[in-house]
Amino acid sequence: MTKVLLVGCGKMGSAMLAGWRDRGLSAADVVVVEPSRPALGVPVVATASDIPADFAPDVVVLAVKPQVMAEVLPPYARFGGAVFLSIAAGKPIAFFRSHLGEAAALVRAMPNTPAAVRRGITVCCPGPGVTAPQRNLCAELLDAVGEVGWVDDEALMDAVTAVSGSGPAYVFLLAETMAAAGAAQGLPPDLATRLARATVAGAGELLRLSDESSEQLRKNVTSPGGTTAAALGVLMAEGRGVPDLMAEAVAAATRRGKELAG
Ligand SMILES: NC(=O)c1ccc[n+]([C@@H]2O[C@H](COP(=O)([O-])OP(=O)(O)OC[C@H]3O[C@@H](n4cnc5c(N)ncnc54)[C@H](OP(=O)(O)O)[C@@H]3O)[C@@H](O)[C@H]2O)c1
């Protein structure tokens, strides 16, 4: 059985662990390093030096905050036979190789918050030396919390982050602003909030389950001259509508990602 060492078991780490356990990962095949040491139903140790000496992981999942990663990594260099899977936002492959050794096999991954309800999407980028079985192993672990995609060009990870990593916030903003706009039209605020929330969630589920593109689904609910067409005329207005704003927003997030990576 695959042996997994999970370093950091906060929001994202615990979502992944729950997914793996549901898929049959036995408690004997995982060790968690987490200073807060919550009761997780699997062996949890506080520091890397407490990892049982006979535990030989196939994969080391790095799920601590990016800002503590540099100080966390050194003791894990000894697991050179494993593939390292980092989910830390913005930390490039070269960063990990400089702390774990140039021979370290590392997959850089960018998940997103819907992983908490197993509807995430994670995009992975393999570093040098990652074998096909190691890629498959990482994909299998991430698949437990949603979809998985791959890019070979690491430079694309900033754009991935700008679309799917930061993207849930754009959708939450949509729900927020729809609710506020409904209240501005006289709806009781509670009802407006409920309508917006259910509409965003329901449309999202329809999009997930449908074989049709988002564009086609939009066209399906837009009758010429109707109410939806009136709203879309505003939302899609040339130069000041959602398409232009979204392009600008995603470009800003991509730029910021590059700046943060240095
Ligand atoms: N949350 C997201 O939506 C999201 C999306 C994409 C990527 N990510 C990435 O996922 C990673 C984890 O994010 P998160 O939201 O799950 O953060 P989080 O909830 O803060 O989890 C990180 C965990 O690591 C623990 N930790 C701190 N130092 C440690 C050490 N030396 N060894 C082992 N564990 C240690 C922390 O414990 P203490 O709290 O006791 O310090 C905390 O429980 C980050 O790198 C982030 O960039 C997160």
The ligand as a MOL file (V3000), in Angstrom:
LIG
                    3D

  0  0  0     0  0            999 V3000
M  V30 BEGIN CTAB
M  V30 COUNTS 48 52 0 0 0
M  V30 BEGIN ATOM
M  V30 1 N -6.8880 26.9570 1.9230 0
M  V30 2 C -6.9110 27.0600 0.6030 0
M  V30 3 O -7.9220 27.3220 -0.0210 0
M  V30 4 C -5.6770 26.8150 -0.2230 0
M  V30 5 C -5.7840 26.8670 -1.6190 0
M  V30 6 C -4.6370 26.6250 -2.3690 0
M  V30 7 C -3.4400 26.3230 -1.7440 0
M  V30 8 N -3.3940 26.2950 -0.4030 0 CHG=1
M  V30 9 C -2.1120 26.0130 0.2270 0
M  V30 10 O -2.2510 24.9540 1.1380 0
M  V30 11 C -1.3320 25.1210 2.1910 0
M  V30 12 C -2.0610 24.9480 3.5110 0
M  V30 13 O -3.0690 25.9500 3.5950 0
M  V30 14 P -4.2380 25.8480 4.6640 0
M  V30 15 O -5.2590 26.8270 4.2760 0
M  V30 16 O -4.5890 24.4140 4.8820 0 CHG=-1
M  V30 17 O -3.4260 26.3950 5.9470 0
M  V30 18 P -3.6490 26.0820 7.4730 0
M  V30 19 O -5.0870 25.7640 7.7290 0
M  V30 20 O -2.9750 27.1480 8.2720 0
M  V30 21 O -2.8290 24.7070 7.6620 0
M  V30 22 C -1.4440 24.6380 7.8140 0
M  V30 23 C -1.1650 23.7110 8.9900 0
M  V30 24 O 0.2330 23.4790 9.0840 0
M  V30 25 C 0.5660 23.4500 10.4620 0
M  V30 26 N 1.9930 23.6520 10.6560 0
M  V30 27 C 2.6630 24.7820 10.9750 0
M  V30 28 N 3.9720 24.5240 11.1090 0
M  V30 29 C 4.1450 23.1940 10.8870 0
M  V30 30 C 5.2710 22.3240 10.8650 0
M  V30 31 N 6.5160 22.7650 11.1420 0
M  V30 32 N 5.0860 21.0260 10.5780 0
M  V30 33 C 3.8500 20.5590 10.2930 0
M  V30 34 N 2.7370 21.3430 10.2960 0
M  V30 35 C 2.8940 22.6380 10.5740 0
M  V30 36 C -0.2710 24.5460 11.0390 0
M  V30 37 O -0.3770 24.3970 12.4370 0
M  V30 38 P -0.5610 25.7230 13.3460 0
M  V30 39 O -1.8760 26.3050 12.9640 0
M  V30 40 O -0.5060 25.1710 14.7260 0
M  V30 41 O 0.5840 26.6270 12.9900 0
M  V30 42 C -1.6100 24.3190 10.3320 0
M  V30 43 O -2.4210 23.3920 11.0160 0
M  V30 44 C -0.7040 26.5050 2.0390 0
M  V30 45 O 0.6090 26.3850 1.5520 0
M  V30 46 C -1.5850 27.1890 1.0270 0
M  V30 47 O -0.8520 28.0660 0.1830 0
M  V30 48 C -4.4810 26.5260 0.3860 0
M  V30 END ATOM
M  V30 BEGIN BOND
M  V30 1 1 1 2
M  V30 2 2 2 3
M  V30 3 1 2 4
M  V30 4 1 4 5
M  V30 5 2 4 48
M  V30 6 2 5 6
M  V30 7 1 6 7
M  V30 8 2 7 8
M  V30 9 1 8 9
M  V30 10 1 8 48
M  V30 11 1 9 10
M  V30 12 1 9 46
M  V30 13 1 10 11
M  V30 14 1 11 12
M  V30 15 1 11 44
M  V30 16 1 12 13
M  V30 17 1 13 14
M  V30 18 2 14 15
M  V30 19 1 14 16
M  V30 20 1 14 17
M  V30 21 1 17 18
M  V30 22 2 18 19
M  V30 23 1 18 20
M  V30 24 1 18 21
M  V30 25 1 21 22
M  V30 26 1 22 23
M  V30 27 1 23 24
M  V30 28 1 23 42
M  V30 29 1 24 25
M  V30 30 1 25 26
M  V30 31 1 25 36
M  V30 32 1 26 27
M  V30 33 1 26 35
M  V30 34 2 27 28
M  V30 35 1 28 29
M  V30 36 1 29 30
M  V30 37 2 29 35
M  V30 38 1 30 31
M  V30 39 2 30 32
M  V30 40 1 32 33
M  V30 41 2 33 34
M  V30 42 1 34 35
M  V30 43 1 36 37
M  V30 44 1 36 42
M  V30 45 1 37 38
M  V30 46 2 38 39
M  V30 47 1 38 40
M  V30 48 1 38 41
M  V30 49 1 42 43
M  V30 50 1 44 45
M  V30 51 1 44 46
M  V30 52 1 46 47
M  V30 END BOND
M  V30 END CTAB
M  END
